[in-house]
Amino acid sequence: MLHLRLIVPVDLRRAVRAVLEESVGVTHVVGLPDAALRPPGDVLLCDVARESANDLLERLRATGIAERGAIDVSQLQLSISAAAQEAKRAAPGEGSDAVVWEEVVEVTHEESALSYTYLAFIVTATMLAACGVVLDSAVLVVGAMVVGPEFGPLAGLCVALVQRRAHPAVRSLTALLGGFVSAIALTILFALMMDAFGLFTEAEFDGARPNTSFIFQPDALSFVVAFLAGVAGLLSLTSAKSGALVGVAISVTTVPAAANAAVALAYADFGQARGSAAQLLLNLCGITLAGVLTLLVQRAVQRAVLRRGA
């Protein structure tokens, strides 16, 4: 279940309480009159079954509370209550299948910013992957996949496309393009520096690399893997099972492909650079397509469940 804390202006008190009383899946309603100081108003607390959250949040927004008060939502880890069990039974569908769209939008918005932290992670991951491809080390490549933060903007782009919102889509694309361009440029300099110190050699890079050669040799299977990873990634995000994202991270070769392209450009190996760029583009397109389709299916299923419940 989800826990809501509402700051309600006095003139909206009756409308908000009516929404809580009429909504299915709401329980444990607590009213604290005039308890809020900034902004001033009542404080209302309640719990809601996850599968009923979207409808409740939409109805609360319609009262104007989001503009003049506040709606705070948090995950309720444990509730030992017969009333809570009854609220879950009354709500249509299963909580594990429910997508709380406000939550998804908020999470992806935060993860889609072209921030210094995001740039630091993607540059570090790409440099780590560069070490992996030159040394033909699968361990280093997998480590770089886990460190890479690119799934956040990819998920943000998927959500923006499904909701047809231009600004979040541009924000996500800016983070993706800006992040990879910066990472590749700095990794080229990193590769040249490592070569100058004798830590990288062109012979190592051009030699047989059985563990990492797939990075610059894209094929149909590359797209299939990226597509499946996109499905798993969006499912883990919308169901709040973030631990599954680690599995998604080590199944796609976005960061390693960018790293291989950077090292190839440093050594003027344009054949590998083209192959790596194709692998990168293939993975990005596969994940985005899968993510959009996954969200569309989830939305359609959720609407069908709500219609049956009604």
Secondary structure, DSSP 8 states (H G I E B T S, - for coil): -EEEEEEE-GGGHHHHHHHHHHSTTEEEEEEEEEEEETTEEEEEEEEE-GGGHHHHHHHHHHTTHHHHSEEEEEE------HHHHHHHHHSSS-GGG---HHHHHHHHHHHT---HHHHHHHHHHHHHHHHHHHHT-HHHHHHHHHH--THHHHHHHHHHHHHT-HHHHHHHHHHHHHHHHHHHHHHHHHHHHHHHTTSS-HHHHHS--TTTGGGG---HHHHHHHHHHHHHHHHHHHTT-TTHHHHHHTT--HHHHHHHHHHHHHTT-HHHHHHHHHHHHHHHHHHHHHHHHHHHHHHHHHHHHHHHH-
